[in-house]
């Protein structure tokens, strides 16, 4: 199952999608942290730390942060774990990884969620922050998550979800589709950064509904599959490997 239909203005095949996204994030990486910081009203770091602790990340856990980007989730995980010694950060974008490496002494690996370069049962906890829309296939990705988690290991996927209400959807589209990309271009003077955030909205707008994500998680054998929400906008998908 694709996380959203092909966005034909950017790519027309599943093979072309990763090439487009990697280039987009490589170019936008130098601006990413600042864009996310003001775009989410400087609340992101606190939320990322709270949500990982809330869902069970504890000292001693071996953590895999998939699609780590510039390391925003991993940096907050380090504060919970006490060090980055047991954190592995994976991302397909060399540009994003270059920024993340400046922030913490974790293990960094360039790779994709659909084909994780790790042994079976390697991690106690797996996170993915706001990147689920960028994979090519949900079941393939979740099957890999199931494989690399230890028995009893937990998965936490953070995502921005378009509100179901008409009014909420209108505000969502106005902010993420128009205001956010415009301000990104204005403040960064970077067309690449603007395009990155415009695509951010396009993929959120087209994303499959939460019920489809939950169904895909269950289909690969994960249990205790749940979705919590924050502010009606942020989805917290969790699941456990039996």
Secondary structure, 3 states (H helix, E strand, C coil): CCCECCCCCCCCCHHHHHHHHHHHHHHHHHHHHHHHHHHCCCCHHHHHHHHHHHCCCCCCCCEEEECCCCCHHHHHHHHHHCCCCCEEEEECCHHHHHHHCCCCCCEEEECCHHHCCCCCCCEEEEEEECCHHHCCCHHHHHHHHHHHEEEEEEEEEEEECCCCCHHHHHHHHHHHHHHHHHHHHHHHCCHHHHHHHHHHHHHHHHECCHHHHHHHHHHCCEEEEEEEEECCCEEEEEEEEC
